[in-house]
Amino acid sequence: MVTANGGLNQQRVAVCNAVAIARLLNATLVVPRFLYSSVWKDVSRFSDIYQEEHFINYLTPDIRIVKELPEELQSLDLEAIGSLITDTDIRKESKPSFYVKNILPLLIQNRVVHFLGFGNRLAFDPIPSQLQRLRCRCNFHALEFVPKIQETGALLLQRVRRCPQPGLLDHYLVGPYAESMLKEKGGHSGKASKYLALHLRFEIDMVAHSLCEFGGGEEERQELEAFRKVHFPALTLLKKSSKLPSPAALREEGLCPLTPEEAVLMLAALGFKRKTYVYVAGANIYGGRSRLVALNSLYPNLVTKETLLSASELEPFKNFSSQLAALDFIVCTAADAFAMTDSGSQLSSLVSGYRIYYGGGKMPTIRPNKRRLADIFTKNNTIEWRVFEQRVRKAVRQTKHVQTRPVARSIYRYPRGNECMCFTE
């Protein structure tokens, strides 16, 4: 049994890792559950987001998946018998040998183990190629969104393009709704307008965890510290017991998320014109609407799922942050160009990997080198715009190449390799 933590994208990684571990241990997997989070506040079940029958059937050649524990095991006190395994019991990115040595004996003895809060707890290297391939199959093929999400995702794509013409990746993201939307509009064959999707990873959890400062003075410091005490108590304790780098040092090293204002400068320097349609993913930007003033001023054709959908169309997703994140995933993945402000976020990693896997090299992703950009931004009071453009473009150009997966890096972000997909040089 697996109960995955985090939001939609962390849960997706956990599910794929759980599938691989079930195969490794020759165990039956119970359809994963999702842990309620005080940050995400979403009670969605697996079947509320993904097509459960497709997940089970697609992976049948690889592992056995059931919807519930057998009746004779449901009454067991898993914590009392030592079969409840938390993230504190497993090191981050543990090797397969850890599970064989420590988890398999428990599984054989008690017939069931439950990974509670399971996340990024399986290494990417070294790992048998069949397990790596299975994680890839799970992420790119077994996890399909439910019709409710696909249908609304297709509606978003039609409206952001201002045309029902399907895009290159629509079939993989919204299934039959890619074609049905076209038929409903009488077979309209007009050319779809291009759009840029921008993932602003600037929610309060990211801002607080970074330990950076963003110009809000003492009021900001107190607000973020209060958030850390509730949601990141370990980080609060670490601050008290250790001397951590200053906010200025963190920014210099490129460890702070780009602010919306910095994102505007990056896009303008890269040549995105004022008329560009920009879809902004992410909810509850820290600082509220005032933080988006610069972005909105330079790019008036800025839209979000909240502005593209009516109140009644959004109602079924209200209070379900993971389902809303699934809509962002669809629109970002299908975009003509995708720009991220933090290359370490799960959404950005999964979206860029999906675009590589299905995009055939035609889906550009803008991944900033935050350390280089930080150096450029600190000089933006005196630098000439022409020089600023050149430096930003150089900083982004160095990260744009689609490369074979580096050793120990995520298969979900870097699917290009023999264990996941065929490719040619």
N, C-alpha and C positions, 0 to 999 in steps of 0.2 A: 504494500500500500504506500502511496505517496501523497502527501499534502504539500503543494508547492506554495512558496511565499512570493511576495512582491506584487507588481502589477502585471498586466497582460504579457509583456515581452519577457520579463523574468520568468514567469510561469511557463511560457512557451519553451524556453531553454530547459527548464526543469523537467518538463514532460518528455522532451527528446532524450535527455540524460537518463531519465527513469526507464524509458524503453530499452536503451542500451544496457543498463544494469540488469534489467529483467532477463535479457538475452544472455548476458554474461553468467548469471547465476542459474540459468535454466529454470526460471521461476515464472509463475503466472502473475500478470500485472492486473491489479484492479484499476478501472478507469480512474485517472488521477483526480484528486480534489484540490480545491484552492483555499488557502488559509486567509481568513478575514484579516485585513490590515487596517490599523487605525489611521494610516496615511491614505490608502486608496479607498477604503470604506465601500467595498463592493462585495455583495453576497452572491455574485454569479457563480453558477456551477459550470463544470466542463461542458455539459450539453447546452448551456445557454450561449456559448461562444463558438464551439466547434461541433461539426457533424459527428456525433458519437459512433453511429453505425459505420460510417466511412472509415473512421479511425481504427475501429476494431477489425473491419474486413480487410482494409489495405495492408495492415501489418500481420494478418493471419499467417502468411508464410514464414514470418520471422519469430513471432512470440504469440502466446495465448493471452488474450485480454478478456476479463470478465467485468460485469457491471457492479457486482457486490461480492464481498467475502462469502465463502460457503457458510451455511447456517451454523455448522458445528464450531466454527472459529469466531463467530460474531460475539460470543459472550466472554471471550478471553480478556483478561486484564493485561494488556500488552506492556504497560509500564511496569507492572509487578513482576512479570516474567522476563523483563530485560529486552523486549522486542520493540520498544519505542526508541527510535534513533533520531536525535535532533542534530541540527547543524553544528552544535558545539562538539558533537562526537565524531564529526568528519571534517578533516582539513579541506580547505578550498582546493579544488582541482586534484582530488586524490586519484591515485593510479588504480587501475583495475585490480592489481594485487591486493590492495587494502580491502576491497569488498570480498574477494575470495578468502582472505585470511580471517577477517573480522566479522563479516556479515553472513557469509554462507553457513558457518557452523550454527549460528542463531536460527537461521532459516530452516535448517535441517532438524534442529532440536525442537523448535516451537511451531514450525509449519507456516509461520507468518512473521513478517517484520513490517514496521510502519515508519517510513521516513517522514518526520514532521518538520515543516519549514524548509524542505529540501530545495536547494537552489543550484548554484554553480559548483557542484561537488564531484565532478568527474573530469579528469584531465583530458586534454586534447592530444597529448603525446607523452610518453609512448602509449599506444593503444592499438589493439588488433584492427586491421583494416576493415573486417566485417562489421565491427562495432561502430567504427567511424562512418561507414557507408550506411548503417542503419539509422544513425542520428540524422544523417543527411536526408534519407528517405522520409523519416518522420517529419522533419521541419518543412521540406519543400513539397511533399506529396500527401502525407497522412492527415495533416492539420488543415482542414478546409472550414471556413466560417459557415455558420448556420445561415439558412435562406434569409432570415430577418436582417442580418448584417450585410449579406451580399446584395440584397435588393436596395437597401438604403445606400450602400457603398456605390452601386451603379448609378443611383440618382445623383449622388454627389459628383461623380465623374462627369456625368452629362452636363451638370450645371456649371462646373468649374471650366469645362471646355466650351460651354455654350453651344453644344452640338452632341447628338446621340451617337456619333461615330465611335466604335470601340477602339481602344488603344492596343498596343502590342502585348501588354501583360493582363489585360482585363479578364480574359478567359480564365486565367489561373487564380485570379483574385475574387471575381464575382460570379464565376460559373455561368449558368445559363442566362443570367440577367444581362450579360454583355450583349447578347444577340437579341434578347426579347425587347430591350429598350429601343433598339434600332427599328424593330418591326412595329412597335407601338407608334413610332413617329412617321410611319408610312414609307419606310425604306430610305429615309433621307441620307444622301451620300455626300453632303457637304464636308469640307475639310475642317477638322476640329482645331480650335485655337490652342496654342501651346501654353503651358503654365509651369511655373516653378513652385515646388513644394519646399517649405522651409520648416525645419524642426527646431523650434526655440526651446531648448532644454533649460528653462529658466524658472521652474517651479520652486516653491519655497524649500522643498526637501533637498533639491540639488544645491541651491544657494547656501543653505545652512550647513550641509555636509562638507562643502568645499572649504569652509573656514576663511573664505575671501570676504572682502568688503566691496560695496558697490555704490558708494557715494551717499549713503543715507545717514551717515553720522551716528551719534549715540543712540538715537531711536531705533535705527536699523540693527545696531549691535545687540541691544537689549531684546528686540523681537526675535532675532535669530538664535540667541543664546537660550531664550525660553523654549523655542521650538526644539533645540538640541536636547535639552533636559528631558523633554517628554518622549521624543522619537529616536534620539541617538544618545542614550545615557552612557554608553561605553566611550563615545567621543568626548563627552563632557568630563568623564573621569580621566581620560587621557590628557586632556588640556590641563587638568589640575596637577597631574603627576609628572608630566613631561614638558620639556621646552620645545614647542612646535614652531615651524617656520612662520614668520610674520605674514600677514595678508599681502604685503608688497613683494616679499620673496616668492610666495606662491604664484602671484600674478606674473612675475618675471620668468618663472619656470613654465608658464603656460598651463598651470593647474587650475585656473579659474574658468568657469563657463563664460562664454561670450555673452555680453549683455545685448539686448535688442538694439541698442544704439550702435554697438560695434558690428553687429550683423548687418545693419544698414550700410555702414561704411564699406564692409567687405563686398556686399552685392553690387554697390555702385561702382566700386573700383574694378570689379570683374566685368563690368559693361552691361549689366541688366538695366534697361531703360525704364523711364518713368511709366510707360504704358504696360509694362510686364504685369501679367496676372500672377499674383503670389498667394498661394494657399499656405496659411500658417497652422502647423500642427502643434498640439500641446494645449493644456488647459490651465487656467488659473496662473497666468504669468505673475511672478512676484513683483509687486508694485502696482498691479492692476493696469487699467487702460492707459494711465499716464505714461507707463513704460513703453507703450506702443506708438506714442505720438510721432516720433521721428520716422519710424517705419511706415506709418500710415501717411505721413506728409510726403515722403519721397515716392511711395508706391500706393497711390490712391485706389488701385484695383486690387486691394488686399482683401482676402476672404478667409473665412473659417467655416467649420461645419455648422457652427451656430448661426452664421449669417446666410449660408446657402440653404439651410433647411428651415421649414416653418416650425412653429411651436408644437403643432400636432405631430409633425414628422419626427421631432426630437423626443417627444414624450415617452415612447417606449424604451428609450435609452437613459432617461433621467435617473440619476443616482446609481448608474452602473458604469463606473469609470473605465473598466476593462472593455466593455462593449463600445464605449465612445472611442477608446484608444484603438480598437480594431478598425473603426471607420477612418481614423487618421492613418493607420497602417496601409489601408487600401489606397487612399488618395496620394500618399507620399510615394508608395511603390510604383504606382502607375504614372507618375509625373514625368514630363519631358526632361526636366532636370530636378535633381534633389540636392538641397544644401542642408548641412547639419551645422550646429554651433558647438556640439560636443561629440567628438568621435568615439567616446567611451560609453555613450548611452546605449541601452539595449535596443530601443526603437531604431536608432540610426544604424546600428550594427546589423540588425535583422533586415531592415529595409534595403540597405546597400548590398547585402548578400543575396537577397531575393532578386534584385535588379541585375546582379551579375549572373545568377543561375539561369534566369529566364530571358534576360535582355539581349543576348547575342552581341554584346559590345556596343549597343545603341542607346544605352540608358546612362547618361553621365551623372556622376555623383560628386558633389563638391565637399571635400573633407579638409577643413582648415588645419594648418599647423599652428596650434595656439601659442606655442612658445615664440615662433617667428612673428606672429601677428601681435603678440603682446609687446614685443620690441618696437614694432612699427607704430602701434597705437600710442605708446608713451611719447612719441615724437610728433604726433599729429597736430600739435599747435604751431609747429614751425616748418613742417615739411611741405613742399609744393605738391599740389594734387597730381601732377604728371608723374612725379617720383613715387608718390604714395601708390598710385595705380600700378606702376611697374613692380614695386616691392610686394604688394599684395598678390598680384598675379603670379609672381615667382614663388611665393610661399604656398599658394594653392596648387600650382602646377606640379610641384614636387610630390604631392600626395595623390594625384589623380589617376595614376596608372593602375590598371587592374592586374594584380600580381598573383602568382601562385601562392597558396597558403604558406606563410612562414611557420617554422617549427613552433609548436606549442600555442599557436594562435587559433582563434575560434573558427570552427568549420562552418558556423552559421554566418559569420561575417566574410570569411574567405573560402567560398565553396570551390574555387578553381583549383582542381587537383585530381589525381587519378582516383582517390578514394571517394570522391563525391560526384564529379562530372568529367566528361571527356573535354579535352581542349587541344588546340594546336598553337604552336608558337607563331 
